């Protein structure tokens, strides 16, 4: 299992459009991936799960992955968050 914490850069956080980009990126990987906020963990490949966390800008989240491409999955999602979703 590979885990990394990241600060959500964009002001609006993971609302519908950025969350969709996040889910699409997560689905590129074979590993099981989760995102955690305030000790609540959801499937990173589930739009409703990610939206249910209510992640706003300036929030720290943890991304977990377990599987054959776990490191690439976590690093890819962290990089996506660090871009601020081009907002």
C-alpha positions, 0 to 999 in steps of 0.5 A: 500500500502506498499513501500520500497526503496532499493539499487541495490547491483550487479554491472551489475544491473537488466540486463536480467538474474537478471531481470528474477529472479526479475519478477519470484519472483514478480509473486509469489505474488497476489498483484500488484507490481511496481518498480520505478526509477527516478520517472518512475514506471513500473509493476514489473511483466513485464520483458520489463517494468523492463528492460526499467528502465535501473537499474544499480548497485548502483541505488536506486529503490522503490518497491511498492505493493498493495494487500493481500500479499503486505508486503511479496511481497515487503520484498521478492523482497528487500531481492532478490535485497540485495543478489546481485542475486548471482553475 
